[in-house]
Amino acid sequence: MLTPTTSDTCGRPLRSLRLSVTDRCNLRCQYCMPEEEYVWLPRRDILTFEETSALVDIFSGLGVDRVRITGGEPLLRKDLAELVTLLAGKPAITDLALTTNGILLSDHAKTLKAAGLHRLTVSLDTLDASTFQRLTRFDALGQVLSGLDAAAVAGFSNLKIDTVVIRGVNDHELADLIEFGAARSAEVRFIEYMDVGGATQWADQKVVSRADIIAQLQARYGVVEPVDEQTSAPADRYRLPDGTTFGIISSTTQPFCRSCDRSRLTADGIWYLCLYAKSGTDLRQPLRDNVSPEHIRDLVRSTWMARTDRGAEARMATAGRQAFVPVETLQKQPHLEMHTRGG
């Protein structure tokens, strides 16, 4: 029997939960963590796997059936496969995915598959080693490529590759990335550069829009056709003349707020209704105060039902748009960081 969904003020159901398990990362991507130093979440505040599992039960009782494990870099969380096993064993969760930068994936792909993980998404912004180092401050492209190979060997057949496109940095690699993914049965999703969290160097002129991406690919391949499908996924999918598909997540220039069913739970149990939200709901404290699951469920339900967030649309309409949060604010409020709330 299907669990009834809980809808917000715009009729958007509570269906998809992005679950951060750490705010730490082993890369320093310029669009996410460009600063030299960061304020980290206190270790005592980080949810245990059992606490995380208990909160997922509450969310699934309100209609959530899709969970994506994120970070930071989730593979930095010790014994992560134990959490995957807990979540994979919940009948209500029909789609269990994980997003990783791929650095540690070759060591974990087989274990994650055995634990019951359904899908993997690997972040890969470039195929050029020097550009990779420029973007991330680490010479680790080879490790990411090895991780992708290991994922395929482990049996992850529906791999996704996420690419943040930045003008003048990697926008000349779009076709190369599509062909790289197609050769590995992985679908590439191009993400417009967003002005959230740690994107303190964001500027409008660095954004490569969906229209620009399609125009570039049509000049290379010919007609690019949209894939006709009804889904709440953030990516709009397209097909090249040879049948190869790819996606575009155009949150910056063509937001999908009106159909967004996603929310985010940080590693320390703060629940955010929108990627642009400046405040969230603390679920850790009531959980640790032994508040009943029913009362926490009521808190989650009432909070979602009152949701009005359409953050990306509001940002698009902002005059003189600049980075969403200045560095000084981020240093005082780490929950505003993308690597804390699981972009």
N, C-alpha and C positions, 0 to 999 in steps of 0.2 A: 504494500500500500504506500503510495507517495505521500510524503510529508507536505502539508499545505505550506505555501510560501508566504513570507511576511513582506509586505510592500510598503514603500515610502510614500511621501506626499505626491510624487510624480508617477506613482504606479510601478516603480522599479523594484523587482523582487530581490530579496536577500538570498543570493544563490552561490556566490563565489567568494572564497576567503583566501587572502594572501597571508601566509603564516611565516613571519620572520623568526628565525631561530638564533640569530646572532647579529650584532651590529658591526662585527669585525670583518675586515676584508684583507686579502693578500695582494690586491692591486690598488692603484691610486689613479683611477681613470679621471681625466680632466673634466668630464661632464658630471661627475658624481662626487669624487673626493680629491679635489685639486689642492687643498691646503696642506701645510706641513704637519700640523698637529690637530688632534681631535679630542673631544670629551667623550669618553666611553661610558656605557651603561654600567652601573655597579653590578658586580657578579651576583651579589645576594638577591638582586631583583629579577634576575633571569629565570623564567619559568622552567620548572623541571619538565621532563617529557610527560610525566603523569598529569601535571597541571595543564599542560598544553592539550593533552588528550581529553581531559575533562571539559575544557572550554570548547573543543571541537564538537563534543557530544551536544553541548548546549546550542551551538550554532546549527548543527545538522538537524536538531529538533525544530528549528525555525525555518528550514528549507534549504540550507546550504548543502550542496552535493558535490561541489568542486573545491578542492584545496590545492594551493600551490605553495610549496615550501621555498622560502627565499632567505635573504640576508640583508646586508652584508653578503658574505660568501658562505652559504649554508654548509658546505663541506668542511669548514673549519670547526663546526660543532662536533665535539667528540661523540662517537657512537651514534651518529645520526640515523643509521639503519634501524636502530631500536625504535625510534619515533616513527619511521616509515612503516615498520611492522605493525605498530599500534594503530596507525591511521588506515593502513591498507585492510585491516581486519574489520573495519566499520562498514556494514552493508550500505549505509546511507551515503557514503562517499563513493561516487561512481567514477570520479576522475581525480587522480592523485598525481600531481606533477611537481617538478623541481626545476628551478632556474639556477644555473651555476656559471661561473666564468671559465670553468673547464680546467683550471690549473691542476687540481687534485683529482680530476675525474678518472684518469686511468687507474688510480688506486682504489676507486670506490664503485665504479660502474657495475661490476659483477655483483657486488654485495647489495647494492641498491635494487638491482633487478630481482635478486633472490628474496629481498625483503618485501617485495610487492609493489614497488614504484611503477606507475603506469607509463609516465611520459617524462622526457627530458628536454629542456631548452638550454642551449649553450650560447652565451654572449660572445660574439666575435665581430669586431668592428672593422677588421682589416686582415688582409692576407700578406701584407708587407711587414717584415720584421722590424724595420726601422720606424715605420708608422706606429706599429704596436707599442714599441718602447716609448715613443713620443706620447702616445695616448695614455699609457698605463704606468710609465716610469719603471717598467720591468722588462727584461729580455726573456719573455716566456711564451712566445707564440708557438714554439715547438711543443710545449706541454699541452697547450689547448688543442692543437691538432691531434696529438696522441690521445687526448681524452675523448675527442670525437670518434676516433677509430675504435677505442676501447668500448665506447657506448654501443656502437654498431655490433661489435663482436659479442657483447653481453646480451644482445637481443632487443635493444630499443630500436624499433623499426619506424617509429613516427617522430623522428628527431626534428626539432626546430632550432634555427639559428637566428638570434636577435642581433641586429646591427643598428646602432645609433649613427645616423648620417649627419656629418658636420661639414658644411661648405668649406672647401679649401683644405680639408684634411683627408677624407676618405670617399668623397662623393664621386670620384672617378673610378671607383672599384665596384660599382653596383652590379654590372654584368658579370664580372669575375666572381663575385660572391654568390650570385645565383647559380652560375655554372659549377662552382665548387660544391655548393649544397646539393645540386641535382646529381652530381657524380657520387654522392654519398646517401642518396635518398633522404635528404634533409631539406625542409622548406625554409627559405630565408624570409624573415620579417624585418622590413626596414622601419625604423622608429624615428619620427621627427624629433629633433633636438628640443627638449623641454626645459623650461625655466624653473624647475622645482628643486627644493632641497639644496644640495651642494653644488648645483650648477651655477656657481657664483660668477663664472666667466661667460655666461650666456649672453648672446646678443641676437637680435632679430635677423641681422644679415648673415648669421651663421646657420640659419635654419634652411634645410632643403625640403621643400614642401612635397606633398603627395603629387601635385600637378607636375612639379619639376622632375620627380623620380620617374613618373610615367612617361613624360616627354623624352627623357634621356633613353629609357629602355625601348620606346617605340622607334627612336632614331636608329637604334642598333638592331632590333629584331623585327620591326613591323608592328602591326596592330596588336595592342595589349587589351584584352577583354576582361571585364569584371566577372568573377565567379558568382553566379546567382545562388545565394543561399541565405537562409534565415538563421541568424546566430547572434548571441550577445558577446561573442569574442571581440577583443579590442581591434583586431586586424581585419581590414577589408582585403579580400583575396583577389588575385588577378591571374590570368593565364596568358602565357606567351604562345605564339603560333605553333610551336612544337609540342605544346601541352604542359610544359613546365609551369608550375604555380609558384607564386610568392605572395607575401602579404605586406601591407603598409599600415602602420599605426600612426594616425595623423592627429594626435591629440593637440598639437599646437595650432594648426591652421584649420582643421575641420573636426572639432571635438565631438565625441560620441556620448556626452554626459546624459542625454535623454534615455539611453538604453543601458547605462552602466549599472551592473549588479554586483560590483566588487567592493570589498572593504578590506582593511588591513589590520592585522594584530601584530604588534611589535614583540620582540623577544622578551620584554619585561611586562607584557600583558596590557599595553595601552591600545585601545581599539580606535582606529581612524576610519571615517566614512568616505573620505576623499583624499586623493594624493595631495591636493592643495590645502587640506584642512590644517588650521593652525593649532587646534586643540583636539584632544581625544577623550575617550571614556576609560577610566581605570577599571579593568576587570581583575587584575591581580589581587588587589587588596581585599575585595569581598570574597574572592576565592580562598585566600589565606586566612580570612577571618571566619571561615567555615559557614559563610552565608549559604543557604540552601541553593541547589541548582535551579529550583523553580524561581527563586527571587532574582538570580542572575539572568535567567532566561527572560524574565519580565523586564529587566533593565535593558537587555539587548533589544528585545522586541520594541519597547517604547521608544528607544533611541533611534532605531532604524525607521520606525513609522513616522517619526517627526523629521526625518532627513529631508533637507531641501537642497543639498550641495549640488552645484553645477560649476565646479571650480575652474575647469579648463575653458568653459564658455566665458566665465567672468574675466579670466586672464586674457583671452583673445580680444576682449572689448576694452582692455586697459590702455589708455593713452600713454605714449612714451614708455612702453613696456620695457622693463629691465629684469634682471634676475629677481626671483620671487622673494628671497630672503638674503639680507646682507650678511657678510662673514661674521660681523660682531654679534649678531643675533644668534647665528648658528652655534657659535662658541659657548653661548649661555644656555641654549635650548637644543640639545642633541636630538630630541624627538622630531625636529623639523628636517633632519637629514634623510636623504633617500636611503642611505645604507642602514639607517635605523628602522625605518618603517617599511622596507621591502618594496621598492619601486615596481 
